[in-house]
């Protein structure tokens, strides 16, 4: 099993992404960013909440591009392995360095602030990419991310509205309490898991990639 997981990791993971984990760890260890300096730490969290989640759909897009080049769906039709299981393992391998980067960048209490919106965006990109086109999946995910950021800057009053505050991913400028922000992040986490499960169903029943 370990050998299989390692082989899948070599296929799926762009190893350069581990450089990000190393750089973030260096920033923390050298205390360039530190919880001991609240002003710097707050700005650091705000910056990461905006930038970090977008890595999830970008790496998801790269994974789907790779699988399309290798015609993985067509190959797996004649293989004993279930397509959903293969995609699940490869997708988790892609996410692993991002979780390492989050662990290096922030304290455990802030993990959810970075990973929950990333999971939602990555899951949406994967689902739409498998159902239609990988470019469309990336575009839809980036649109959600961009709208969330733009409204967080220009229309912070929307956070006081019920529906909008649950759909917007970027919450650093919101007047919500920490408990309310955390609750919304858990919802984003659940949305990401739901998108992932739907993506696995789509992968299992998808017969081939659409030609370019």
Secondary structure, 3 states (H helix, E strand, C coil): CHHHHHHHHHHHCCHHHHHHHHHHHHHHHCCCCCCCCHHHHHHHHHHHHHHCCHHHHHHHHHHHHHHHHCCHHHHHCCCCCCHHHHHHHHHHHHHHHHHHHHHHHCCHHHHHHHHHHHHHHHHHHHHHHHHCCHHHHHHHHHHHHHHHHHHHHHCHHHHHCHHHHHHCCCCCCCCCCHHHHHHHHHHHHHHHHHHHHHHHHHHHHCCCCCCC
